Amino acid sequence: MSGQRLQRLYPPHEAPPAATPPLLSVRDLSIAGRFGVNRGVSGVSFDVKPGEILGLAGLLGSGRTEILHAIYGRIPYSGHIEMDGKPVGIRAASDALAAGIALLTEDRKRDGLLFNLPVGANITIGNLKPLSSHGMVRGDREKTAVLTAMRALNVKARSPQASVAHLSGGNQQKLLFARVLMSAPRVLLLDEPTKGVDAATRAEIYRLIVDLAQTGVALVVVASELEEVIGLADRCLVVADGRIVDQFLRGEGSEDKVLRSITAAQAQMQQAAVQAAKAGRA
């Protein structure tokens, strides 16, 4: 896609200055692979600054989603994670949330929204402490928080008591964003943020992502559509076979360049594996 078309689709965003200290630092992150699914992740390191949108571009099974899940405490990993230069021990999602890290999950129907609860409860669940007094949820506070979130995210529902199942795919996705943002994260991990939404909602989500970055939130974006990652990201890391193999700054990357980087990296890894096998037989 041409640079002009990318500029039309994706809101402009100015990356933070190069001298800005990182907010999130990942060092030597490794994850054991699962047979038949992926080969795992090996030695992944990167920084994300406040106000930066970092993209992870890779094919299915490259390890891109596993990286997000490890940072969020969903799967075991080795390596180190830091916030503001200080180590944080993340072994569960509760640890990540306490550190200021939130995840927008890839599959809102399977492990995102709770379809047995109404719209309002889906927004506040997991974030009831600020809405409580003496251990009891204050209904007035909860109602205000829900209505504020629905307006901010343009969630179109009949009322906070409406059924989630009756919402369009786009409104369900915005509802999921509303819940994630209730925790006021400093780092937001986005796994397929526009999956299953229409063009109008997609544009709203792109605007939201850029607006969050402009408030100082650090964002890490994974998407199956390479164009989306390239168009949104200030910096795009190419992931292949569980490793970071290339990097492009905004305006430098393209789908062809990313695919060429992946192909070249896979060829090198295959060649190295063949040589190692030969050495083992010698």
N, C-alpha and C positions, 0 to 999 in steps of 0.2 A: 504494500500500500504506500502511496506517495506521502511525503511529509506534509503537504498541504491538506490532504484528506485526514490524516491523523490529527492535525491541529483543529480541524472542524469538529471531529468527533469527541475529542478529549479536552476538557477545560485546561487552560494554561496554568502552569504551576512553577514557581521559582524554587529551585532546590536550596537547602540551607547552605551557608558559606562553608568552604572546604575546611576551615579551621574549627568548625563547630564540634565539640566533643561528642562522642557517641552516647546515645541513650541505652540501646541494647547492644551487647557484644556477645557473639557466639564463638567459642573457641574449640576447635578439634572435635566437633560433634560427630559421633559415630553411633549407628543403630544397626543391630543385627537384622539381616534380611529374612524374609519369609519365603520359603520354597514355593515357586510358581507365581509369586506376586511381585517381588522385586529382589534386588541383590543387596539391599541395605544402603546405608549411608556411611561414608568414610571420610573423616578428617575435614569436615565442613567448618569454615570460619568466615565470619563477616561481621560488620558493624552496621547499625542503623542509627542515624542522627534524629533528634527531635525535628519534626517537620519534613522528614524525608519519606518518599514513597519508594520502597525497594521492591523490585519484581524478581520472582524466581521463575525462570522460563525453562521448561523441559517437557519431554513427552511423558505419556502415561507410564508409570512404573519407574520413573527416573529418580524418585526419592523426594520430590518437591513437597508433597503433602506430608510425608513422614517427618520432614524437617520441622514443619509447623506444629505437628502433633507432639513432637519431642519437646519443643520449647514450651508448649502449653501443659506438659506433664501427662499427656495421654499415653505415651509409650516410653519404655525404658531407654536410656541412652547413656553413653559415656561422653565426657568432655566437660566444658565449663560454660555457664551462662552468667553474664553480669548485667546489672542495671546501674547506670551512672558510675561505672568503674568498680562496683562492689559485687562480689560473688553472691548469687542467690541459688539456694538449693530448691530445685523444682522437681518433685516426684509425683505430683498430682495437680489437677486443675486448680484446686484450692490454693496451692502454693503460688501458681502463676497469677491468679487473680489478686492475691495478697501483695504480689510484687508489682501489680499494675499492668499485667499482660492479659489480654482477652483474645478469644478465637471466635470468628464467624465460621461455623462449620460448613462443609461442602454440601451436605444433604439435609436440608431443613425438615424434610418429612421423616427421615429415619432417626436422626439424633439432634434435631434442632428444636422445632416447635412441639408443644404438647397439645395435641388435638382434642384431648378430653377436658381442656381448660379454655375459658373464653379469652378474648383478645387482651383484656386488661391484665389478667393473671399471667399471661405469657410474657408481658413486658416486665412485670415486677418480680416474678419468681426468681429467687436467688439473690435479690437485691432489696430485701425487706427491712434490713436493719436501720437504714437511714429514715425509713418511713414509720418506725416504731417508737413507742414511748413506754418505758417501764415494762418492756417485753411484749407489748401488745401493738399490733399493727393499727395505726391511725387511719381510719377510712378516708378522712378528708385529705390527708397527705398522699395516700395512695391514689385517690381519684385525680388529684392535681397533677401528680407525676405522670400518670397514664395519659391524661389529656394533653399535657405538654409534649410528651414524647410522640403521640400520634400526630399532633400538629407539626412538630419539627420534622418528622420523617414523612409527612403527607400520607399516613396510613388511612386508607379509605375503608372505614367500617361503619356499620349502622350505629354502634355504640361500643363502649368497652366490654359490654356483656355479650357481644356478637360471637358467633361460632367462628373459629379459625378456619374450619373446613369450607366456609362460604366465601372466603376471601379469594381473590385472584392470586395467581402465582407471584405477581409483582408485589402485591400488598402483603403477602406472606413473607416475602424476602425483606421488605422494609420493616415488618414487624420483628423479624429476627434481628435486624440491625438495631432497632429500638431497644430490645432487651440487652444486647451486648453493650450498647453505649450507656446503659443505666449504671454500670460499674465505673464509669468515667475512666477508661483505660488510658494509660500513657503509651502503651504499645498495642497495636491492633493487628492481629494476624487474620488475613482474609483468604479463605479457601473457596475459590469459585464464587466471587461476590455477586455475579450477575447471572448465575445459572438459572435457566427456566423462567426468565422474565422477558417482557416485551421491550420494544425499542425505547418507548417513553420512560419506562422505569429504569432501564439501563442508563439513560442519560442522567436521571435523577441520582442514581448511585454513583456515577462518575463524579458528579458535582459534589456529592457528600464526601467522597474520599478526598478530593482536593481540599474541600473546606476543613476537614479534620486535620489534614497536614498543615494547613495554614494556622491552625490553633496550636501547633506544636506536637501533635500526636505523631509517633513514628509508626509507619504502616509497612507491612510485608504482604505482598499480593501474589497469589498463585492463581492461574487461570489456564484452562485448556486452550483457549484462543490466544496464540502468541501475540497477535495484533493488540489484544487488550493489555497484556503485560507491558509490551513495548510502548503503547500509547500512554499509559498511566504513569509508568515508573520514571523517577529521576535517574535511577541506576538499575540496570537489569543484569542479574547473575544467571548464567546458563548452567543448568544442572543436567548431567548425563551419568547414568549408572551410579548414582549416589555421590557424585563429586561435583564441585564447582569447576567448570572447565573454561569459562570465558566470562567477560564482563563488557557491557556496553553502557555508555552514558546516554542521557536523553538526546535524541537526534542522530545518534551514531548507529543504532541497531535497526534491523529489519527482520522480517520472518525468514528470508533467504539466508541472511548472515547467521541467525541463530541456528537454523537447521544445518548449515555447513559446519558450524562449530560442534554441534552434537555428532554429526557424522564423522568428522575428523577425530574427535575424542574417542568415539567408540572403536574406530579403526586402530588407533594407538593402543587402546586397552586390549583389544583382541590380539594384536601383534605381541604385546607384552605377555599375554597369557600363553600364547603358542611358544614363545621363547622360554618361558618359565617351565613349561611342560617338557620341552626338549632338554633343558638343563637338568630336570629331575630324572630323566631317563638315562642321562649320560653317566 
